[in-house]
Amino acid sequence: MSEAAWEPGTATAIGSMPGADPLEAARTVVGELPGLMPFPELPARGVGADLIGRTAGMLVGDLAVEVVPSGYRVAGRPGHDQQRAVDLLRWDLDAVEQAAAEAGAPRVVKVQAAGPWTLAAGIELMRGHRVLTDHGALRDFTESLTEGLTEHAAQVSARTGARVVVQLDEPSLPAVLNGRIPTPSGYGTVPAVPAPDAQRRLAEVIERLTATTGSPVVVHCCARRPPVALLRRAGAGAIALDATGLGEVTGEFADELGEAWEEGTTLFLGLVPSLERETTLRQVAQPAFDLAARLGFSRRTLAERSVPTPTCGFAGASPAWARRAIGLTRDLASMFADEAEG
C-alpha cells in the first residue's frame, strides 16, 4: 500500500456540487478543502455531467457512448454525447486551474470516476445487453478507464501542482455481486458476478492507479452494507462509506470493518448530511464515536485512520448548505483530533 496522501485532521467531500458554474464550485472546494480537495462535479448540467457520462468522457481509444432512452449505450464512433462529456471535463479542469491560481494550489486533489463495475453496469452494448455481461467488452472498458483516469490525474497534477488521489465510485457493486442489476429491457436481472472475479478486476485497476499516481486509491460505496472485505483485499487504501446508514454494526460486517481499520485502511466516514437538516457538530460526530467504540478502537485511532466527509454528494443541496456542510466536515476533523488528545 502506498503512503497516505492525507494527514490526520484532514476533511474532504465526496465530489458532486450544486449548480452549474464550474468556477464557483472550484473556488469553493479549493478555498475550503485544500488538504484533500475533491475535483468538483456538477451533475445538474445533465448529460455528460452525471457519473456514467462523465466517466465515459475520460475513456481513451476507440470506445464511445451515446444516450438512448434506456441510458448510455456503446456507440460506433464518438458523437455529440461523447463530445459534450469531454468538453465539460475540460471546462472543469480550466476552472480548477484558475481557482488554484487565485487561492493557492491545494496540497492534494481527489479526482472521482465510476469504478469498473459501476461503469460496466451502467452502459449497454449495441445488441442490448450490459457491458457487464461480455468479458471482452468488460476488459476493454476497464483498460480504457484505467488509462483515461491515469491521463486525467496527470493533467490535474500538471495544472494544479498538487498530488492526486483517485476515488473510484462503486455504488452499483453490491447489486453486481448480488445479481440485482436490471437488464436494459427491465424484465430481468443480470446474473451475479462471483466475488473473486469482482475483486480481481478491481484489484487490477487499483494496482495500476496506485503505481501511476503514487497515492492510495479510495473506493466509495454508500450501500448499507458495502463489501468492505472485498475492497480491502482488492487493495483499496481507503474506503468511503455512509457512516450514518450502516445500521447496527455487528457480526461479520463488524469484523470486516475492524480488520480494515486494524490493517491500516483509512475509512472515509460520511457523517454530515448532504441535504440541509438542523443538526449540531456533536450530533454528526456521534456515529463515528459509536463506531469506534463498537469496533474496540480508541478515539486516537478514529483521528488517525478516518477522514470525515458528507454522507454523499451535494448534487441536490443548495449552495448555502454545501458550504455549511463543508464547514461542519472540517470542524469534525478538528474535533476528532482534539478528542484524541483528550
Disulfide bonds with the S-S distance in Angstrom:
none
